[in-house]
Amino acid sequence: QVQLVESGGGLVQAGDSLGLSCAPSGGTFSHYAMGWFRQAPGKEREFVAAISRKGGITYYASSVKGRFTISRDNAKNTVYLQMNRLKPEDTAVYYCAATRNTAQSMGVIGNEVDYWGKGTLVTVSS
């Protein structure tokens, strides 16, 4: 059983940057493609970004491409989401996710998620 714990959420102003991290436990980190999703108030959870097991392939939602960067450090068993030029519409609970399938399967061509974190709140004020 893999447990995912996110950290780094908070309140920032529009235009600011914020970094999230996720540290899985209970499994072999490098066996999983990792991703980030978010859920804004009153909306469905949506895909944000995903990264392959070795970190060489990444995918982004069009709404965050060019502003957000997903990365991972397999030696530290941690996946990151660096968020730049934040907008009020980025306000959401951000969830870390893991899949035994491919990164592409997480939100590009499917919704293959085996494990979810509990989420961390990011609030962007205007």
N, C-alpha and C positions, 0 to 999 in steps of 0.2 A: 504494500500500500504506500503510495507516494503522497506526501503532504507538502503543500505549497504555501509559503508564507511571504506575503508582499510587505514591502515597507517603502516609505518615502513620500507618501501622499501629504497633502496639506493645502493651505490657502495661498494663492499667488495672484498677482495682478496680470492683466492682459499684456502680452509681450514678454513676460518673464519666462524663465526656464525652470524645469523641475526634473529630477531623476527618480525613477522607481527601480526597485530591485526585487528579486524573487529568489528565495533560497529553498529549493526542494530538499526533502529528506525522505528516507525510506526506500530509495531506489537508486539505480545507477544513472546519474544525471545525463551522461553522454549517450544514453540509449533513447533519449526522448527529444523530439523536436519540441520547441517551446514557443509560446506565444502570449500575446496580451489582447484582451478584449475589454470593452467598457460598456457600462449601462448608465445612460443619463436618466434623470427623473422622468417617469412617464413613458419611457421608450424601451424598446427591446435591446437586449445585449447585442453588441456588434463587434466584429473583428477589427483589430487595430493593426497588429503586426505579428509576424511569425519568423522563426529562424530555424535553420536546419540543425541537425545533431552536432555537426562540426563547426557550424557558424558561417559556412561559406555562402549560403543562400538565404536571402531575406525577402519577405513580402510585406507590403504595406497597403492599408486602405487608402484610397485616393484622397480622402479628407485629411490625412496626416502626412502623406508622402512629401518629403522635402523639409519637414519640420521635426519629425520624430525619427529616432534611430534605435533599433533593437540590436543588442549584442549579447554575447555570452562568454563566460570564462569557465571552461570545463574544469580547470584546476581548482577553482574556488566554488564550483557547483552553484553558480549564480547567473541569472539572466537579468539584463537591464533594459530599461526603456528610458532613453533621454528625450525629453520633450522640450522643444524650443519654440519661441514665438507663440506661446499659448494664447488661445482665444477663449472667450466665455463659453462658446459651444463645445469646448473640450471638457467642460465640467461633467464629471461622471465618477462612478465607482469603477476602478480599474482592476481587472482580474488577471492573474497569471494562470496560464494553462499549459498542460503537457499532453503530448500524444505519442503513442508508439508508432504511429503512422508518419507520413511525411509532413513537413512544414506546409507544403502546398495544400494538404488536405484539411488544415485547420480552419481556413477561412476563405481560401481562394476558390477551391473546387468542391468544398464540402464543409462539414462541421465536426471533424473528427477530434474530439477532445476526450481524453481518458481521465484527467484529473483537473480540478479547479481549486484555486485559492479562495480565500474568503473575501478578498477585495480590499482595496485601499481607496479612500475618497480623495479626489482631486477637485478643488474648487478654484475657478478662475474668475476673478471679479473684473468688471469693466471699468 
